[in-house]
Amino acid sequence: MRIAAFLYQQQPHVGLVSDDLQSVAPFDMPSALRELGALPIVEMLASGQPLPPALATLPLNAVSLRAPLPKPRRNIFCVGKNYHAHAKEFARSGFDSSAKSGGEIPSFPIIFTKVPECVIPTGAAIEMPLGVSTAIDYEAELAVIIGRGGKGISKARAMEHVWGYTIVNDVTARDWQNRHSQWHMGKSFDTFCPMGPWLASAEQLNIADTQVRCWVNGEERQNASTKDLIFDIPTLIETLSAGITLYPGDVIATGTPVGVGIGFTPPKYLQSGDVVRISIDGIGEIQNPVA
């Protein structure tokens, strides 16, 4: 299934997207829950409750998609340098404060976070803050949505805690990432986390071999399979949950493939007027202009 958050006649709704991606059936839910996007649905299903009753189907082109989790319950967990080719690309860029001689491939997952307030939906503009940064980069990523929460989750049981997936663009101010020798600030600017177009349940993807693609102004920049992940999803869940309790609706962005702007010579940073499109097998695609 695919669960979308959207506006219809200026009112927030949550609904089930049809298999042909042409329509959406809104759930009969209180407005306070609809405002939270898909989170209440994930929580219901994780606790064994059925889906709410559906109302009359709407054409998908008649609604305005919101981010599926318009404001996540807490910071988004993110993983740095988690594709082999990208780890080497980033280590060579000179912007990687984590790289040491011979240490291009990390021995353990590198975890940082993005604040919930930076989430925007497909179609919304990625805003470049004038006078703040001149090195804005894109990062196409597969994001995991936790279903059943827990702590001390083993790799062997980790996939039992995955509800599904969505697309995230981990937009980054490279100069801030380098200047502050950490990754939280330069990745948490307002609008720096396009997410969507909806949540896709786990069975929609072959997670062992899912293709992640990104285009800027129609030029393909990233095209790689999750086969290239350094740390797979069970490892990431085991690592995070060792000391942190995970909750339904938590988001884990699993890292970006090779082909980010900083990897080109000279770098291909985003400019006002650019359009970034990201596609992931089994989910769909998001597209965001840069302003």
KATAUR-V441828 format. One record per residue. N is the residue number from 1. PHI is phi as a letter, one per 30 degrees, with the letter a starting at -180 (999 if undefined). BURIAL is b if it has 16 or more other ideal C-beta (glycine too) atoms within 10 Angstrom, else e. D_LAST is the distance of its C-alpha to the last C-alpha in Angstrom with 2 decimals. Layout:
N/PHI/BURIAL/D_LAST
N/PHI/BURIAL/D_LAST
This chain:
1/999/e/33.19
2/b/b/29.52
3/c/b/28.48
4/c/b/25.40
5/c/b/24.01
6/a/b/22.83
7/c/e/22.91
8/b/e/25.61
9/h/e/26.47
10/i/e/24.19
11/c/e/26.27
12/d/b/25.46
13/b/b/27.55
14/b/b/28.28
15/a/b/30.02
16/c/b/31.47
17/d/b/29.75
18/d/e/32.30
19/d/e/33.19
20/d/e/32.01
21/i/e/28.54
22/c/e/29.16
23/b/b/29.98
24/b/b/29.85
25/c/b/32.76
26/d/b/31.88
27/d/b/34.05
28/d/e/36.30
29/b/b/35.09
30/d/e/34.98
31/d/e/31.74
32/d/e/31.49
33/d/b/31.48
34/d/b/29.06
35/d/b/26.48
36/d/b/26.67
37/i/b/25.57
38/d/b/27.63
39/e/b/29.07
40/e/b/32.27
41/d/b/32.95
42/d/b/32.77
43/d/b/35.04
44/d/b/37.46
45/d/b/37.82
46/d/b/38.13
47/c/e/41.01
48/i/e/42.73
49/d/e/42.00
50/d/e/41.45
51/d/e/38.36
52/d/b/38.38
53/d/e/39.66
54/c/e/37.29
55/c/e/36.81
56/d/e/36.49
57/d/e/34.10
58/c/b/30.92
59/d/e/29.16
60/d/b/26.02
61/d/e/24.18
62/c/e/25.28
63/c/b/23.45
64/c/e/19.91
65/d/b/19.56
66/c/b/18.84
67/d/b/18.69
68/d/b/22.39
69/b/b/22.76
70/e/b/20.38
71/b/e/21.71
72/e/b/24.00
73/d/e/27.28
74/a/e/26.55
75/e/b/24.48
76/d/b/23.55
77/d/b/25.92
78/b/b/24.44
79/c/b/26.40
80/c/b/25.73
81/h/b/27.17
82/c/b/28.71
83/c/b/28.84
84/e/b/31.48
85/d/e/29.65
86/d/b/26.42
87/e/b/28.61
88/d/b/30.15
89/e/b/26.90
90/d/b/25.44
91/d/b/28.80
92/d/e/28.84
93/d/b/25.40
94/i/e/26.80
95/c/b/24.18
96/c/b/26.43
97/d/e/28.42
98/d/b/30.35
99/d/b/31.81
100/b/e/35.34
101/e/e/37.76
102/i/e/38.42
103/c/e/36.08
104/d/b/33.20
105/c/e/34.06
106/d/b/34.19
107/d/e/37.49
108/b/e/36.03
109/e/b/32.70
110/c/b/30.07
111/c/e/28.67
112/b/b/25.83
113/b/b/23.82
114/c/b/20.44
115/d/b/20.56
116/d/b/20.56
117/d/e/18.01
118/d/b/15.11
119/d/b/15.78
120/b/b/13.58
121/d/b/14.78
122/e/b/14.14
123/j/e/11.85
124/d/b/9.71
125/d/e/6.03
126/d/b/6.08
127/c/b/4.99
128/d/b/6.08
129/d/e/9.02
130/d/e/10.05
131/i/e/13.66
132/c/e/13.98
133/b/b/13.21
134/b/e/12.92
135/b/b/13.79
136/d/b/11.38
137/b/b/13.27
138/c/b/13.71
139/a/b/17.08
140/d/b/18.47
141/b/b/21.22
142/d/b/24.03
143/c/b/24.51
144/d/b/27.98
145/c/b/28.77
146/d/b/32.00
147/c/b/34.59
148/d/b/37.87
149/d/b/37.38
150/l/b/39.70
151/b/e/40.52
152/i/e/42.32
153/d/b/41.30
154/d/e/42.88
155/e/e/41.32
156/d/e/44.01
157/c/e/42.90
158/d/b/39.15
159/d/e/38.13
160/d/e/40.09
161/c/b/37.41
162/c/b/34.45
163/d/b/33.49
164/a/b/30.80
165/b/b/27.38
166/b/b/23.71
167/c/b/20.64
168/b/b/18.37
169/c/b/15.47
170/d/b/16.42
171/d/b/13.21
172/b/b/14.70
173/d/b/14.45
174/d/b/17.37
175/d/b/18.44
176/d/b/18.91
177/d/b/20.64
178/d/b/22.99
179/d/e/23.56
180/c/e/24.62
181/h/e/26.63
182/a/e/25.43
183/c/b/22.51
184/d/e/21.93
185/d/e/19.83
186/d/b/17.29
187/c/b/16.84
188/c/b/16.75
189/e/b/13.71
190/e/e/12.34
191/i/b/10.53
192/d/b/11.97
193/b/b/14.40
194/e/b/13.60
195/b/b/17.19
196/k/b/19.28
197/d/b/20.07
198/a/b/23.36
199/c/b/26.11
200/c/b/28.64
201/d/b/32.12
202/e/b/33.67
203/d/e/35.91
204/d/b/33.06
205/b/b/32.41
206/c/e/34.68
207/d/b/33.23
208/d/e/35.41
209/a/e/33.72
210/c/b/30.30
211/d/b/27.83
212/c/b/24.25
213/b/b/21.92
214/b/b/18.36
215/b/b/16.80
216/c/b/13.78
217/h/e/13.60
218/i/e/17.10
219/d/e/18.53
220/d/e/20.37
221/c/b/19.74
222/b/b/21.61
223/a/e/24.74
224/b/b/27.29
225/c/e/29.75
226/d/b/30.43
227/d/e/33.78
228/d/b/32.17
229/d/b/31.57
230/d/b/33.47
231/c/b/34.00
232/d/b/34.34
233/d/b/33.42
234/e/b/36.97
235/d/b/36.88
236/d/b/33.60
237/d/b/35.02
238/d/b/38.31
239/d/b/36.70
240/d/b/34.50
241/d/b/37.26
242/e/e/39.96
243/b/e/39.30
244/b/e/36.56
245/d/e/37.25
246/c/b/34.75
247/b/b/34.16
248/e/b/33.30
249/j/b/29.57
250/d/b/28.83
251/c/b/26.07
252/b/b/26.65
253/d/b/23.95
254/d/b/26.26
255/j/b/24.42
256/c/b/22.56
257/d/b/24.32
258/d/b/24.48
259/j/b/21.75
260/d/b/18.89
261/e/b/17.08
262/d/b/19.43
263/d/b/22.36
264/c/e/21.95
265/b/e/23.59
266/d/e/21.61
267/e/e/18.84
268/c/b/16.03
269/d/b/13.07
270/d/b/9.57
271/b/e/7.72
272/e/e/4.62
273/j/e/6.01
274/d/b/7.87
275/b/e/9.40
276/c/b/11.48
277/b/b/14.75
278/b/b/17.49
279/b/b/21.05
280/b/b/24.07
281/e/b/27.59
282/i/b/29.04
283/c/b/25.86
284/k/b/23.49
285/b/e/19.85
286/b/b/16.35
287/b/b/13.23
288/b/b/9.58
289/d/e/6.51
290/c/b/3.79
291/b/e/0.00
